[in-house]
Amino acid sequence: MSGRTALQLQPAKLLRSKWTAAVPVSREKHFIVTALITPEAPGTCVDAITMEAVLTGRSFTLQWRELNDAGQWLQGWR
């Protein structure tokens, strides 16, 4: 992780958090977590998230643990 410490992310607190793509694609650099996705079993933890690009409004789903990869995501807008 290029000398960075691992983020201590809490999936329940990710909603509306801001992220920057480490390598922007199609000028999409800044993203907001717009939804938390839980498995269908009641009482289970967050499994995935929906992120939305601020510039284009494009949404996609990914596993929330992928946000720990500093090669792909940086916390906050930079």
C-alpha positions as CSV (number, residue, x, y, z in Angstrom):
1,M,0.0,0.0,0.0
2,S,2.9,2.3,-0.7
3,G,3.6,3.1,2.9
4,R,0.1,4.0,3.9
5,T,-1.7,2.4,6.8
6,A,-4.8,0.4,6.1
7,L,-8.0,2.3,6.5
8,Q,-10.2,1.3,9.4
9,L,-13.5,1.4,7.5
10,Q,-16.8,0.7,9.2
11,P,-19.3,-0.3,6.5
12,A,-22.3,1.0,8.3
13,K,-20.8,4.5,8.2
14,L,-19.9,4.6,4.5
15,L,-23.2,6.1,3.4
16,R,-22.6,9.6,1.8
17,S,-18.9,9.3,2.2
18,K,-16.7,10.9,-0.4
19,W,-14.0,9.1,-2.4
20,T,-11.4,9.9,-5.1
21,A,-10.4,7.5,-7.8
22,A,-6.6,7.0,-7.8
23,V,-6.7,6.6,-11.5
24,P,-9.7,8.5,-13.0
25,V,-11.4,7.1,-16.0
26,S,-13.4,9.2,-18.5
27,R,-12.8,12.3,-16.2
28,E,-14.7,10.6,-13.4
29,K,-12.6,11.3,-10.3
30,H,-14.9,12.1,-7.4
31,F,-17.5,9.7,-6.1
32,I,-20.1,9.5,-3.3
33,V,-21.4,6.3,-1.7
34,T,-25.2,6.5,-2.3
35,A,-26.4,3.2,-1.0
36,L,-25.4,0.3,1.3
37,I,-26.4,-3.1,0.0
38,T,-27.0,-5.9,2.5
39,P,-27.6,-9.6,1.8
40,E,-31.2,-10.8,1.9
41,A,-30.8,-12.5,5.3
42,P,-32.1,-10.3,8.1
43,G,-29.5,-8.9,10.5
44,T,-26.5,-9.3,8.2
45,C,-23.8,-6.8,7.6
46,V,-23.3,-4.6,4.6
47,D,-22.0,-6.6,1.7
48,A,-21.6,-4.0,-1.1
49,I,-22.1,-0.3,-1.8
50,T,-23.4,1.8,-4.7
51,M,-21.1,4.6,-5.7
52,E,-22.1,7.6,-8.0
53,A,-19.7,9.7,-10.0
54,V,-20.2,13.4,-9.2
55,L,-19.4,14.6,-12.7
56,T,-21.6,12.2,-14.7
57,G,-24.0,10.7,-12.2
58,R,-23.0,7.2,-13.4
59,S,-23.7,4.6,-10.6
60,F,-22.1,1.2,-10.0
61,T,-21.9,-1.4,-7.3
62,L,-18.7,-2.8,-5.7
63,Q,-17.7,-4.7,-2.6
64,W,-17.1,-2.2,0.2
65,R,-13.7,-3.8,1.1
66,E,-12.4,-2.6,-2.3
67,L,-12.2,0.9,-0.9
68,N,-9.2,-0.3,1.2
69,D,-7.1,-0.5,-2.0
70,A,-5.1,2.7,-2.1
71,G,-4.2,1.9,-5.6
72,Q,-7.8,2.4,-6.6
73,W,-9.5,4.6,-4.0
74,L,-8.5,7.6,-1.8
75,Q,-10.8,8.7,1.1
76,G,-12.2,12.2,0.6
77,W,-12.0,14.4,-2.4
78,R,-8.5,15.3,-3.6
